[in-house]
Amino acid sequence: MDTFSLTNYGNNESWTVLLDKTYKITWIFIRIRAGSYESTLGYDKCSDIKSDITEMSEVIEKIVTCSYSDKSPSKLENKLTVTSMQLAVMQIFEITPLGLFQLDGELVQNVSDFSAYEALDNNMESYYHSESRSNASWFLKLKEVKVIKWILISIRGGYYEIHINVGNTTLSLATRCKAFKLPGIIQQQQTAIECDAALSGDTVIVKKIDDGPLRLFEVYPIICPSNHFGPNCARCRQSCRSCDSITGECTECNGSYYGENCHNSCPRNCLNSTCDQRTGSCNGCVDHYRGKTCKEYIEPNANRKTLHCNHSFVTCEQNIKVCMVCTSSLMLEQCKYSCEEICSGSSCLETK
């Protein structure tokens, strides 16, 4: 997500990606330097991408819903192109088609009724159709609570709300992801919903606010696997052991990184290249270094022979038989145990 491609400076510069095979494409995630662009699939226009004037110096992320001239909900294609509509250099970070595959069945516990599965079959032609009544609704029950912010949906025009709740289908302002309106009464429409805020829940409810039956062609809540994030489920940064599934912010660092979003490498002389994830203090130093960040060098003493305990981060001095706890210091007055108390067995193991 942080790497990018640059085009030449000029008019109508473009960038193209070829997929491994043809797919039915309706939605595309694009991360790009703000500007004015046109997206196409093969030779068919998908959508325009226009940034607000306030965004012009920023990198923007958008889920583009393709609107084809023949009104079809998707196109079978393998070629995606983004073209600049201005005199500029294009800086493009990511182009990823979304909703290509059926929602993982391992995530699904049940739905409103058997026919409701028609909205989860990755087929824009089949649909769930409710009885004709006020406030008709459809729900999807997941096997466990997930954090959700983006939902791809194909539905007839009308007024709707999407809710995300835990354990039941009770609705409130606190469970509302988004209220939205789509034009047309019987026309099939596609859109990408971004919730007003990320919500945790195991139940997704689509509710029709106006009268009439609910006809729902496809619902695809974006749920990323572990160590992935965002609407395109990008992989967490290499420095993260885990990250937030929505923002990508690191929640735990890999051992050799620390600090905000794990941007900093541990000091070079830390034992095993590991350090405190918050402060960057070493959890021990390599030989001949000491201090919180192991920057202080210690001259080797040829008259003292160092023996190593069979215990993590601890060394023993042969002459005085006390341990030197490297996580604190190499100063004798800060040692806490004798070798016999801390070593595995009754004696220290001599270094060869």
Secondary structure, 3 states (H helix, E strand, C coil): CCCCEECCCECCCEEEEEEEEEEEECEEEEEEECCEEEEEECCEEEEEEECCHHHCCCEEEEEEECCCCCCCCCEEEEEEEEEECCCECCEEEEEEEECCCCCCHHHEEEECCHHHHHHHCCCCCCCEECCCCCCCEEEEEEEEEEEEEEEEEEEECEEEEEEEECCCCCCCHHHEEEEEEECCCCCEEEEEEEEEEEEEEEEEEEEECCCCCCEEEEEEECCCCCCEECCCCEECCCCEEEECCCCCCEEEECCCEECHHHCEECCCCEHHHCECCCCCCECCECCCEECCCCCEECCCCCCCCEEECCCCCEEEECCCCEEEECCCCCCHHHCCCEHHHHCCCCCCEECC
